Amino acid sequence: LVCDGCRCQKKDARILDDECPVRACVLERHLHHCGQCDEFPCEKFDSRQNYCFEAKVPINNKAIPEKSDYDDYMIPYDNRTRLMAYKKMKLKIVSCSHKMKD
């Protein structure tokens, strides 16, 4: 699995397919990535969900047994975990700045 991401505009961009609903949605909403969307995670993203540690994706009918295996083999493909971390951090930043104004 290789994808240069939803916003990549290069002629030789590596995308999973031309019909990706996630890419179309990101471009339509003028976002840089799904983590910026108030609706994330959504059905479109879940339909293309990559490997996330929490899901412990089976490989050859075996679950990923250790986090170290995840770090070594799966992290490059795990968009969900990274985007969820982005959303969580953004919420912390917003809530901290909001508290400062009170």
FIFIVO-219797 format. One record per residue: x, y, z of N, C-alpha, C in turn; residue in one letter. Coordinates in pm, whole numbers, plus 50000, padded with zeros to 5 digits. Example, Ala and Ser with C-alpha at 12.3 -4.5 7.8 and 13.67 -1.06 7.14 Angstrom:
BEGIN
513194943150780512304955050780513204967050780a512854977550708513674989450714512905000350787s
This chain:
BEGIN
500844988150000500005000050000500875012450000l500745020349898501465032949891500505043549842v500385054249917499535065349878500225078149922c500365087649830501025100349862500105109949937d498885106249959497985114450037496945121749954g495935126250022494775132249956495085145249883c496015153049932496285166249875497375166249769r498035155149748499145154749652498625157849511c499255167549447498835171849314499845168149205q500905160749241501915156849143501285148249034k501785149648912501275141548801501505126648827k502625123548891502965109548918502615105449060d501615112149120501215109049257500805094449268a501255088249375500875074349401499615074549487r498485071249427497235070449501496675056449485i495875052349583495365038649581494495036149460l493605045549430492795044549308492155057949279d491695059749157491105072449115489715074849174d489125064749233487765065849287487755066649440e488865069949502488945070149648487965080449706c486985076149787486015085549843486645094849946p487705090450011488375098750111489065110550042v489825107749938490515118349864489505128449809r488435123749749487415132749694486825141749802a486565136149918485985143750029486955154450079c488215150750098489225160250145489375171750046v489445168649918489585179049817488345188049812l487165181849822485915189449818485795199149936e486265194750051486165202950173487365212250192r488315211750101489525220150106490315217950236h490465205350273491225201650392492605196550350l493525196050445494835190050419494785175050446h493935170950540493765156850574492475155150655h492065142850672490805139650739490745144550884c491875145050950491895149151090491365163151113g491305171151007490795184751018489265185251009q488645174350976487195174050954486455171151085c485365178551108484545176451228483855162851228d483715156851110483025144051099483965132051109e485265134351121486235123351130486165116951267f486205103751276486195093751169484785091851115p484695088850988483405087450922483375074550840c482235071950777482095059750696483075059450579e483295070950517484225071350403485615067250447k486075072950559487405069450608487445054850650f486425050550722486415036650769486395026650654d485805030750540485795021650425487195019650368s488095028950398489475028150351490465027350466r489965023850584490825023750703492045015050681q493175020950710494415013350703494665006450835n495825001550851496164993450967496375002251090y495575000051193495795007251318496064997251429c496875001251523497284992251630496084987251709f495124996251734493964992451813493174981151747e493144981051615492394970751544493144957451541a494444957751566495284945651563494954937451439k495194943451327494854937451198495504923851182v494704913851148495284900551126496134900250999p497264894151010498124891850895498324876850887i497954871150776498024856650760497334849550876n496154854750912495334849151020495974849851157n496954858651175497584860451307497484875151344k497064877851467497004891651514498424896651539a498604909651529499904915451561500104913751711i501074906051755501174902751896501804913451984p502684921451930503424930852013503414944751950e503474954952034503564968551982504844970351902k505904963551940507164964851865506984959951721s506184949451701505904944751565505114955351488d504164961551558503414972451496504364983651453y505234987851545506174998751515507084995151399d507514982751391508444978551287507794976851150d506554971951148505954967951021504714975550978y503954981051071502644986351036502545001651041m503345008151122503175022451144503165030851016i503915027250912503855035450790502475035650726p501635025750756500325024650692499175028750784y499485032850905498455035351006498035050051006d497125053450919496645067250914495675070251027n494835060651064493825063151167494465067551298r495455060451346496075063751474496685077751470t497375080951361497985094251349496925105251343r495855103051267494815113251255494035114951385l493815103951458493145104951587494025112751686m495325110451682496255117851768496215132751733a496155135751604496055149751560494795156151617y493655149251604492385154651655492455156751806k493025147251876493115148152021493995159952061k495135161551995496035172652026495365185951993m494675186651881493985198951842492925202551946k492195192651995491175195352096491825200452225l492975194752262493665199452382494105213952365k494635217252248495095230852223493925240552227i492815236952164491635245652163491095247252304v490975236252379490415237252513491335244952605s492635243752590493575251452672493465266252640c493405269852513493305283952477491955289552519s490925281252514489595285752556489585288552705h490235280052783490285282052928491035294852962k492055298052883492835310152911491985322752894m491035322352804490195334052778489185336352890k488815326052962487795327253067488305335053186d
